[in-house]
Amino acid sequence: MLPHTFSYDGTTYVVSFKLIADQWRAVLYRRDNGSIAELGPVAIEDLSGLSEHAIRAGYIGLAEWLVRGRAARQAVKRAHLDEAA
């Protein structure tokens, strides 16, 4: 599967896919600092009936949700620190 690139809040991310030992693997790269997060293996039998396009879309959705959620958590932490100061 082709990698997927997206940007959020000025940072570029890449979701890369690989089939290893009958499990789909996807990793999320953050280009500016090289950080990597595995999105988890999914066994082929758990994806029966789904196309590669659907599997790819699911991993991309998960990656974007994780990035937005992390940014939201960091904003809440900053707000709490500002209130405590």
Secondary structure, 3 states (H helix, E strand, C coil): CCCEEEEECCEEEEEEEEEECCEEEEEEEECCCCCEEECCCEEHHHHCCCCHHHHHHHHHHHHHHHHHHHHHHHHHHHHHHHHHC
